[in-house]
């Protein structure tokens, strides 16, 4: 079973920049967008919780 993971965003950046720097691909990228729908199309602040 996969374990749940998350991380604290280290610096203020756009969601697109964060998404591009996160090493996920394929099906996982779709999950990344669903899990982080609360920050899509916004600025992700330093210290904000992100689910990869």
C-alpha distance matrix in Angstrom:
0.0 3.8 6.4 9.6 12.5 16.2 19.5 23.1 25.3 27.9 30.8 32.3 31.7 31.4 28.2 29.0 29.5 26.2 24.3 26.2 25.4 21.7 20.1 18.1 19.2 19.1 16.7 15.2 18.8 19.1 16.2 17.9 21.0 19.7 18.0 21.2 23.8 25.6 26.8 27.3 31.0 31.8 32.2 29.2 30.8 30.2 28.0 26.2 22.5 20.6 17.0 16.0
3.8 0.0 3.7 6.6 9.0 12.7 15.9 19.6 21.6 24.2 27.1 28.5 27.9 27.7 24.6 25.4 25.7 22.4 20.7 22.6 21.7 17.9 16.6 14.7 16.3 16.6 14.4 12.3 15.7 16.4 13.3 14.5 17.9 17.0 15.1 18.0 20.8 22.6 23.5 24.0 27.7 28.4 28.6 25.6 27.2 26.6 24.6 22.8 19.1 17.0 13.4 12.3
6.4 3.7 0.0 3.8 6.4 10.1 13.3 16.9 19.4 21.9 25.0 26.6 26.4 26.6 23.6 24.9 25.0 21.5 20.3 22.5 21.3 17.5 16.8 15.5 17.7 18.6 16.5 13.8 16.7 17.5 14.1 14.6 18.0 17.0 14.4 17.0 20.1 21.3 22.1 23.3 26.9 27.1 27.1 23.8 25.0 24.2 21.8 20.2 16.5 15.0 11.7 11.4
9.6 6.6 3.8 0.0 3.8 7.0 10.6 14.0 16.4 19.3 22.2 23.5 23.4 23.6 20.6 22.3 22.6 18.9 18.0 20.7 19.5 15.9 15.9 14.6 17.2 18.2 16.0 12.9 15.3 15.9 12.3 12.2 15.4 14.4 11.3 13.7 16.8 17.8 18.6 20.1 23.7 23.8 23.7 20.5 21.6 21.0 18.6 16.8 13.0 11.6 8.4 9.0
12.5 9.0 6.4 3.8 0.0 3.8 7.0 10.6 13.0 15.7 18.7 20.3 20.3 20.8 18.2 19.9 19.7 16.0 15.5 18.0 16.4 13.0 13.4 12.9 16.0 17.8 16.2 12.6 14.3 15.7 12.4 11.2 14.5 14.4 11.1 12.6 16.1 16.8 17.0 18.5 22.0 21.7 21.2 17.8 18.7 17.8 15.6 14.1 10.5 9.0 6.3 6.7
16.2 12.7 10.1 7.0 3.8 0.0 3.8 7.1 9.5 12.4 15.3 16.7 17.0 17.8 15.4 17.5 17.2 13.4 13.6 16.4 14.7 11.7 13.2 13.1 16.5 18.6 17.4 13.7 14.4 15.8 12.8 10.7 13.5 13.7 10.3 10.6 14.3 14.4 14.1 16.1 19.4 18.6 17.8 14.3 15.0 14.1 11.9 10.4 6.9 5.6 4.3 5.9
19.5 15.9 13.3 10.6 7.0 3.8 0.0 3.8 6.3 8.8 11.9 13.8 14.5 16.0 14.3 16.5 15.5 11.8 13.0 15.4 13.2 10.9 12.9 13.9 17.5 20.1 19.5 15.7 15.8 17.6 15.2 12.4 14.9 15.9 12.6 11.8 15.5 15.1 14.0 16.2 19.0 17.6 16.1 12.4 12.6 11.0 9.0 8.4 5.9 5.4 6.4 7.5
23.1 19.6 16.9 14.0 10.6 7.1 3.8 0.0 3.8 6.1 9.0 10.9 12.5 14.4 13.5 16.2 14.9 11.5 13.7 16.1 13.8 12.4 15.2 16.4 20.0 22.7 22.2 18.6 18.0 19.8 17.7 14.5 16.2 17.4 14.2 12.6 15.9 14.7 13.1 15.9 18.1 16.1 14.1 10.3 9.5 7.6 5.3 5.5 4.7 6.1 8.8 10.4
25.3 21.6 19.4 16.4 13.0 9.5 6.3 3.8 0.0 3.8 5.8 7.5 8.7 11.0 10.6 13.1 11.5 8.4 11.2 13.4 11.2 10.8 14.1 15.6 19.0 21.9 21.9 18.4 17.1 19.0 17.6 14.0 15.3 17.2 14.6 12.1 15.2 14.1 11.6 13.9 15.6 13.5 11.1 7.5 7.1 5.3 5.2 5.4 6.3 6.5 9.8 10.8
27.9 24.2 21.9 19.3 15.7 12.4 8.8 6.1 3.8 0.0 3.8 7.2 9.1 12.3 12.9 15.0 12.5 10.1 13.4 14.7 11.9 12.3 15.4 17.7 21.1 24.3 24.7 21.2 19.9 22.2 21.0 17.4 18.7 20.8 18.3 15.9 18.8 17.6 14.9 17.1 18.2 15.8 12.8 9.7 8.3 5.2 6.1 8.2 9.7 10.3 13.4 13.8
30.8 27.1 25.0 22.2 18.7 15.3 11.9 9.0 5.8 3.8 0.0 3.8 6.2 9.8 11.4 13.5 10.9 9.5 13.2 14.2 12.1 13.4 16.8 19.0 22.1 25.2 25.9 22.6 20.7 22.9 22.1 18.4 19.0 21.4 19.4 16.4 18.8 17.4 14.2 16.1 16.4 13.8 10.3 8.0 6.5 4.2 7.3 8.9 11.5 11.9 15.3 15.8
32.3 28.5 26.6 23.5 20.3 16.7 13.8 10.9 7.5 7.2 3.8 0.0 3.8 7.2 9.4 11.8 9.9 9.2 12.9 14.2 13.1 14.5 18.2 19.9 22.6 25.4 26.0 23.0 20.6 22.3 21.9 18.2 18.0 20.5 18.9 15.4 17.1 15.5 12.1 13.8 13.6 10.6 6.9 5.6 4.4 4.6 8.3 8.8 11.9 12.3 15.9 16.7
31.7 27.9 26.4 23.4 20.3 17.0 14.5 12.5 8.7 9.1 6.2 3.8 0.0 3.8 6.5 8.2 6.3 6.6 10.0 11.0 10.6 12.5 16.2 17.7 20.0 22.7 23.5 20.9 18.1 19.9 20.0 16.3 15.8 18.7 17.7 14.2 15.7 14.8 11.0 11.7 11.1 8.9 5.7 5.4 6.7 7.8 11.1 10.7 13.0 12.3 15.5 15.7
31.4 27.7 26.6 23.6 20.8 17.8 16.0 14.4 11.0 12.3 9.8 7.2 3.8 0.0 3.8 5.4 5.2 6.3 8.6 10.0 10.9 12.5 16.2 17.0 18.7 20.9 21.7 19.5 16.3 17.6 18.3 14.8 13.6 16.6 16.3 12.7 13.4 13.0 9.2 8.8 7.7 6.2 4.4 5.7 8.5 10.7 13.6 12.1 14.0 12.6 15.3 15.4
28.2 24.6 23.6 20.6 18.2 15.4 14.3 13.5 10.6 12.9 11.4 9.4 6.5 3.8 0.0 3.8 5.4 5.0 6.0 8.5 9.9 10.6 14.1 14.2 15.8 17.8 18.2 16.0 12.9 14.0 14.5 11.1 9.8 12.8 12.7 9.2 10.1 10.4 6.7 5.9 6.1 5.9 5.9 5.9 9.6 11.8 13.7 11.5 12.4 10.3 12.4 12.4
29.0 25.4 24.9 22.3 19.9 17.5 16.5 16.2 13.1 15.0 13.5 11.8 8.2 5.4 3.8 0.0 3.8 5.4 5.0 6.1 8.7 10.0 13.0 13.2 14.1 16.1 17.2 15.5 12.0 13.4 14.8 11.7 10.4 14.0 14.5 11.6 12.2 13.4 10.1 8.0 7.6 8.6 8.9 9.5 12.9 14.8 16.9 15.0 15.6 13.0 14.5 13.6
29.5 25.7 25.0 22.6 19.7 17.2 15.5 14.9 11.5 12.5 10.9 9.9 6.3 5.2 5.4 3.8 0.0 3.8 5.5 5.2 6.3 8.8 12.0 13.2 14.8 17.4 18.9 16.7 13.6 15.8 16.8 13.4 13.0 16.6 16.4 13.6 15.0 15.6 12.1 11.0 10.7 10.6 9.4 9.4 12.1 13.1 15.6 14.4 15.4 13.1 14.9 13.8
26.2 22.4 21.5 18.9 16.0 13.4 11.8 11.5 8.4 10.1 9.5 9.2 6.6 6.3 5.0 5.4 3.8 0.0 3.8 5.5 5.2 6.3 10.0 11.2 13.5 16.3 17.3 14.5 11.9 14.2 14.5 10.8 11.1 14.5 13.6 10.9 13.1 13.7 10.4 10.2 11.1 10.7 9.4 7.9 10.6 11.1 12.9 11.6 12.0 9.5 11.3 10.3
24.3 20.7 20.3 18.0 15.5 13.6 13.0 13.7 11.2 13.4 13.2 12.9 10.0 8.6 6.0 5.0 5.5 3.8 0.0 3.8 5.5 5.3 8.3 8.4 10.1 12.7 13.7 11.3 8.3 10.8 11.6 8.2 8.5 12.1 12.0 9.9 11.9 13.5 10.8 9.5 11.0 11.8 11.7 10.5 13.6 14.6 15.9 13.9 13.5 10.2 10.8 9.1
26.2 22.6 22.5 20.7 18.0 16.4 15.4 16.1 13.4 14.7 14.2 14.2 11.0 10.0 8.5 6.1 5.2 5.5 3.8 0.0 3.8 5.6 7.7 8.7 9.9 12.8 14.8 12.9 9.9 12.9 14.2 11.2 11.7 15.4 15.6 13.7 15.5 17.2 14.3 12.8 13.4 14.3 13.9 13.1 16.0 16.5 18.2 16.9 16.7 13.6 14.1 11.8
25.4 21.7 21.3 19.5 16.4 14.7 13.2 13.8 11.2 11.9 12.1 13.1 10.6 10.9 9.9 8.7 6.3 5.2 5.5 3.8 0.0 3.8 6.3 8.8 11.1 14.6 16.4 13.8 11.7 15.0 15.5 12.3 13.6 17.1 16.4 14.6 17.1 18.3 15.3 14.7 15.7 15.8 14.5 13.0 15.1 14.8 16.3 15.6 15.4 12.6 13.4 11.0
21.7 17.9 17.5 15.9 13.0 11.7 10.9 12.4 10.8 12.3 13.4 14.5 12.5 12.5 10.6 10.0 8.8 6.3 5.3 5.6 3.8 0.0 3.8 5.8 8.9 12.4 13.7 10.6 9.1 12.5 12.5 9.4 11.5 14.6 13.6 12.5 15.4 16.9 14.6 14.2 16.0 16.3 15.5 13.4 15.6 15.2 15.9 14.8 13.7 10.4 10.4 7.5
20.1 16.6 16.8 15.9 13.4 13.2 12.9 15.2 14.1 15.4 16.8 18.2 16.2 16.2 14.1 13.0 12.0 10.0 8.3 7.7 6.3 3.8 0.0 3.8 6.8 10.6 12.3 9.5 9.0 12.7 12.8 10.6 13.3 16.1 15.3 15.0 17.9 19.8 17.9 17.2 19.2 19.9 19.2 17.1 19.3 18.8 19.2 18.1 16.6 13.3 12.3 8.7
18.1 14.7 15.5 14.6 12.9 13.1 13.9 16.4 15.6 17.7 19.0 19.9 17.7 17.0 14.2 13.2 13.2 11.2 8.4 8.7 8.8 5.8 3.8 0.0 3.8 7.2 8.5 5.8 5.6 9.3 9.5 8.0 10.8 13.3 13.0 13.4 16.0 18.5 17.1 16.0 18.4 19.7 19.7 17.8 20.4 20.4 20.5 18.8 16.8 13.2 11.4 7.7
19.2 16.3 17.7 17.2 16.0 16.5 17.5 20.0 19.0 21.1 22.1 22.6 20.0 18.7 15.8 14.1 14.8 13.5 10.1 9.9 11.1 8.9 6.8 3.8 0.0 3.8 6.4 5.5 5.0 8.3 9.8 9.3 11.4 13.8 14.5 15.1 17.0 20.0 18.8 17.1 19.2 21.0 21.6 20.2 23.2 23.5 23.9 21.9 20.0 16.2 14.3 10.8
19.1 16.6 18.6 18.2 17.8 18.6 20.1 22.7 21.9 24.3 25.2 25.4 22.7 20.9 17.8 16.1 17.4 16.3 12.7 12.8 14.6 12.4 10.6 7.2 3.8 0.0 3.8 5.4 5.5 7.2 9.2 10.2 11.6 13.4 14.8 16.0 17.3 20.7 20.0 17.9 20.1 22.4 23.6 22.4 25.6 26.3 26.6 24.2 22.1 18.3 16.0 12.9
16.7 14.4 16.5 16.0 16.2 17.4 19.5 22.2 21.9 24.7 25.9 26.0 23.5 21.7 18.2 17.2 18.9 17.3 13.7 14.8 16.4 13.7 12.3 8.5 6.4 3.8 0.0 3.8 5.4 5.4 6.6 8.8 10.3 11.0 12.6 14.5 15.7 19.2 19.1 17.3 20.0 22.3 23.7 22.4 25.5 26.4 26.2 23.5 21.0 17.4 14.5 12.0
15.2 12.3 13.8 12.9 12.6 13.7 15.7 18.6 18.4 21.2 22.6 23.0 20.9 19.5 16.0 15.5 16.7 14.5 11.3 12.9 13.8 10.6 9.5 5.8 5.5 5.4 3.8 0.0 3.8 5.4 5.0 6.1 8.8 9.8 10.3 12.1 14.0 17.2 16.9 15.7 18.6 20.4 21.4 19.6 22.5 23.0 22.7 20.2 17.6 13.9 11.1 8.2
18.8 15.7 16.7 15.3 14.3 14.4 15.8 18.0 17.1 19.9 20.7 20.6 18.1 16.3 12.9 12.0 13.6 11.9 8.3 9.9 11.7 9.1 9.0 5.6 5.0 5.5 5.4 3.8 0.0 3.8 5.4 4.9 6.4 8.8 9.9 10.6 12.1 15.4 14.6 12.8 15.4 17.4 18.5 17.2 20.4 21.3 21.5 18.9 16.9 13.1 11.1 8.5
19.1 16.4 17.5 15.9 15.7 15.8 17.6 19.8 19.0 22.2 22.9 22.3 19.9 17.6 14.0 13.4 15.8 14.2 10.8 12.9 15.0 12.5 12.7 9.3 8.3 7.2 5.4 5.4 3.8 0.0 3.8 5.3 5.2 6.4 8.7 10.0 10.6 14.2 14.2 12.2 14.9 17.4 19.2 18.1 21.5 22.9 22.9 19.9 17.8 14.2 12.0 10.4
16.2 13.3 14.1 12.3 12.4 12.8 15.2 17.7 17.6 21.0 22.1 21.9 20.0 18.3 14.5 14.8 16.8 14.5 11.6 14.2 15.5 12.5 12.8 9.5 9.8 9.2 6.6 5.0 5.4 3.8 0.0 3.8 5.4 5.0 6.0 8.4 9.8 13.0 13.6 12.5 15.9 17.8 19.3 17.6 20.6 21.8 21.2 18.1 15.5 12.1 9.2 8.1
17.9 14.5 14.6 12.2 11.2 10.7 12.4 14.5 14.0 17.4 18.4 18.2 16.3 14.8 11.1 11.7 13.4 10.8 8.2 11.2 12.3 9.4 10.6 8.0 9.3 10.2 8.8 6.1 4.9 5.3 3.8 0.0 3.8 5.5 5.3 6.1 8.4 11.2 10.9 10.1 13.5 14.9 15.9 14.1 17.1 18.1 17.8 14.9 12.6 8.9 6.8 5.5
21.0 17.9 18.0 15.4 14.5 13.5 14.9 16.2 15.3 18.7 19.0 18.0 15.8 13.6 9.8 10.4 13.0 11.1 8.5 11.7 13.6 11.5 13.3 10.8 11.4 11.6 10.3 8.8 6.4 5.2 5.4 3.8 0.0 3.8 5.6 5.2 5.8 9.2 9.0 7.3 10.5 12.6 14.4 13.4 16.8 18.6 18.7 15.4 13.7 10.4 9.2 8.9
19.7 17.0 17.0 14.4 14.4 13.7 15.9 17.4 17.2 20.8 21.4 20.5 18.7 16.6 12.8 14.0 16.6 14.5 12.1 15.4 17.1 14.6 16.1 13.3 13.8 13.4 11.0 9.8 8.8 6.4 5.0 5.5 3.8 0.0 3.8 5.5 5.2 8.7 10.1 9.1 12.6 14.5 16.6 15.4 18.5 20.4 19.9 16.3 14.2 11.4 9.6 10.2
18.0 15.1 14.4 11.3 11.1 10.3 12.6 14.2 14.6 18.3 19.4 18.9 17.7 16.3 12.7 14.5 16.4 13.6 12.0 15.6 16.4 13.6 15.3 13.0 14.5 14.8 12.6 10.3 9.9 8.7 6.0 5.3 5.6 3.8 0.0 3.8 5.8 8.0 9.3 9.8 13.6 14.5 15.9 14.0 16.6 18.0 17.0 13.5 10.9 8.3 6.2 7.8
21.2 18.0 17.0 13.7 12.6 10.6 11.8 12.6 12.1 15.9 16.4 15.4 14.2 12.7 9.2 11.6 13.6 10.9 9.9 13.7 14.6 12.5 15.0 13.4 15.1 16.0 14.5 12.1 10.6 10.0 8.4 6.1 5.2 5.5 3.8 0.0 3.8 5.3 5.7 6.5 10.3 10.9 12.2 10.3 13.2 15.0 14.5 10.9 9.2 6.6 6.4 8.3
23.8 20.8 20.1 16.8 16.1 14.3 15.5 15.9 15.2 18.8 18.8 17.1 15.7 13.4 10.1 12.2 15.0 13.1 11.9 15.5 17.1 15.4 17.9 16.0 17.0 17.3 15.7 14.0 12.1 10.6 9.8 8.4 5.8 5.2 5.8 3.8 0.0 3.8 5.4 5.1 8.7 10.0 12.4 11.6 14.7 17.2 17.0 13.3 12.2 10.2 10.2 11.8
25.6 22.6 21.3 17.8 16.8 14.4 15.1 14.7 14.1 17.6 17.4 15.5 14.8 13.0 10.4 13.4 15.6 13.7 13.5 17.2 18.3 16.9 19.8 18.5 20.0 20.7 19.2 17.2 15.4 14.2 13.0 11.2 9.2 8.7 8.0 5.3 3.8 0.0 3.8 5.9 8.9 8.8 10.8 9.9 12.4 15.1 14.8 11.0 10.5 9.7 10.8 13.3
26.8 23.5 22.1 18.6 17.0 14.1 14.0 13.1 11.6 14.9 14.2 12.1 11.0 9.2 6.7 10.1 12.1 10.4 10.8 14.3 15.3 14.6 17.9 17.1 18.8 20.0 19.1 16.9 14.6 14.2 13.6 10.9 9.0 10.1 9.3 5.7 5.4 3.8 0.0 3.8 6.4 5.6 7.2 6.5 9.5 12.5 12.9 9.4 9.8 8.7 10.7 12.6
27.3 24.0 23.3 20.1 18.5 16.1 16.2 15.9 13.9 17.1 16.1 13.8 11.7 8.8 5.9 8.0 11.0 10.2 9.5 12.8 14.7 14.2 17.2 16.0 17.1 17.9 17.3 15.7 12.8 12.2 12.5 10.1 7.3 9.1 9.8 6.5 5.1 5.9 3.8 0.0 3.8 5.5 8.3 8.7 12.2 15.1 16.1 12.8 13.0 11.0 12.2 13.2
31.0 27.7 26.9 23.7 22.0 19.4 19.0 18.1 15.6 18.2 16.4 13.6 11.1 7.7 6.1 7.6 10.7 11.1 11.0 13.4 15.7 16.0 19.2 18.4 19.2 20.1 20.0 18.6 15.4 14.9 15.9 13.5 10.5 12.6 13.6 10.3 8.7 8.9 6.4 3.8 0.0 3.8 7.2 9.2 12.6 15.9 17.6 14.7 15.7 14.0 15.7 16.5
31.8 28.4 27.1 23.8 21.7 18.6 17.6 16.1 13.5 15.8 13.8 10.6 8.9 6.2 5.9 8.6 10.6 10.7 11.8 14.3 15.8 16.3 19.9 19.7 21.0 22.4 22.3 20.4 17.4 17.4 17.8 14.9 12.6 14.5 14.5 10.9 10.0 8.8 5.6 5.5 3.8 0.0 3.8 6.3 9.3 12.8 14.7 12.1 13.8 13.0 15.5 16.7
32.2 28.6 27.1 23.7 21.2 17.8 16.1 14.1 11.1 12.8 10.3 6.9 5.7 4.4 5.9 8.9 9.4 9.4 11.7 13.9 14.5 15.5 19.2 19.7 21.6 23.6 23.7 21.4 18.5 19.2 19.3 15.9 14.4 16.6 15.9 12.2 12.4 10.8 7.2 8.3 7.2 3.8 0.0 3.8 6.2 9.5 12.0 10.2 12.6 12.3 15.4 16.6
29.2 25.6 23.8 20.5 17.8 14.3 12.4 10.3 7.5 9.7 8.0 5.6 5.4 5.7 5.9 9.5 9.4 7.9 10.5 13.1 13.0 13.4 17.1 17.8 20.2 22.4 22.4 19.6 17.2 18.1 17.6 14.1 13.4 15.4 14.0 10.3 11.6 9.9 6.5 8.7 9.2 6.3 3.8 0.0 3.8 6.7 8.7 6.6 9.0 8.9 12.3 13.7
30.8 27.2 25.0 21.6 18.7 15.0 12.6 9.5 7.1 8.3 6.5 4.4 6.7 8.5 9.6 12.9 12.1 10.6 13.6 16.0 15.1 15.6 19.3 20.4 23.2 25.6 25.5 22.5 20.4 21.5 20.6 17.1 16.8 18.5 16.6 13.2 14.7 12.4 9.5 12.2 12.6 9.3 6.2 3.8 0.0 3.8 6.1 5.5 9.0 10.3 14.0 15.8
30.2 26.6 24.2 21.0 17.8 14.1 11.0 7.6 5.3 5.2 4.2 4.6 7.8 10.7 11.8 14.8 13.1 11.1 14.6 16.5 14.8 15.2 18.8 20.4 23.5 26.3 26.4 23.0 21.3 22.9 21.8 18.1 18.6 20.4 18.0 15.0 17.2 15.1 12.5 15.1 15.9 12.8 9.5 6.7 3.8 0.0 3.8 5.6 8.9 10.5 14.2 15.7
28.0 24.6 21.8 18.6 15.6 11.9 9.0 5.3 5.2 6.1 7.3 8.3 11.1 13.6 13.7 16.9 15.6 12.9 15.9 18.2 16.3 15.9 19.2 20.5 23.9 26.6 26.2 22.7 21.5 22.9 21.2 17.8 18.7 19.9 17.0 14.5 17.0 14.8 12.9 16.1 17.6 14.7 12.0 8.7 6.1 3.8 0.0 3.8 6.5 9.2 12.7 14.8
26.2 22.8 20.2 16.8 14.1 10.4 8.4 5.5 5.4 8.2 8.9 8.8 10.7 12.1 11.5 15.0 14.4 11.6 13.9 16.9 15.6 14.8 18.1 18.8 21.9 24.2 23.5 20.2 18.9 19.9 18.1 14.9 15.4 16.3 13.5 10.9 13.3 11.0 9.4 12.8 14.7 12.1 10.2 6.6 5.5 5.6 3.8 0.0 3.8 6.4 10.1 12.6
22.5 19.1 16.5 13.0 10.5 6.9 5.9 4.7 6.3 9.7 11.5 11.9 13.0 14.0 12.4 15.6 15.4 12.0 13.5 16.7 15.4 13.7 16.6 16.8 20.0 22.1 21.0 17.6 16.9 17.8 15.5 12.6 13.7 14.2 10.9 9.2 12.2 10.5 9.8 13.0 15.7 13.8 12.6 9.0 9.0 8.9 6.5 3.8 0.0 3.8 6.8 9.8
20.6 17.0 15.0 11.6 9.0 5.6 5.4 6.1 6.5 10.3 11.9 12.3 12.3 12.6 10.3 13.0 13.1 9.5 10.2 13.6 12.6 10.4 13.3 13.2 16.2 18.3 17.4 13.9 13.1 14.2 12.1 8.9 10.4 11.4 8.3 6.6 10.2 9.7 8.7 11.0 14.0 13.0 12.3 8.9 10.3 10.5 9.2 6.4 3.8 0.0 3.8 6.3
17.0 13.4 11.7 8.4 6.3 4.3 6.4 8.8 9.8 13.4 15.3 15.9 15.5 15.3 12.4 14.5 14.9 11.3 10.8 14.1 13.4 10.4 12.3 11.4 14.3 16.0 14.5 11.1 11.1 12.0 9.2 6.8 9.2 9.6 6.2 6.4 10.2 10.8 10.7 12.2 15.7 15.5 15.4 12.3 14.0 14.2 12.7 10.1 6.8 3.8 0.0 3.8
16.0 12.3 11.4 9.0 6.7 5.9 7.5 10.4 10.8 13.8 15.8 16.7 15.7 15.4 12.4 13.6 13.8 10.3 9.1 11.8 11.0 7.5 8.7 7.7 10.8 12.9 12.0 8.2 8.5 10.4 8.1 5.5 8.9 10.2 7.8 8.3 11.8 13.3 12.6 13.2 16.5 16.7 16.6 13.7 15.8 15.7 14.8 12.6 9.8 6.3 3.8 0.0
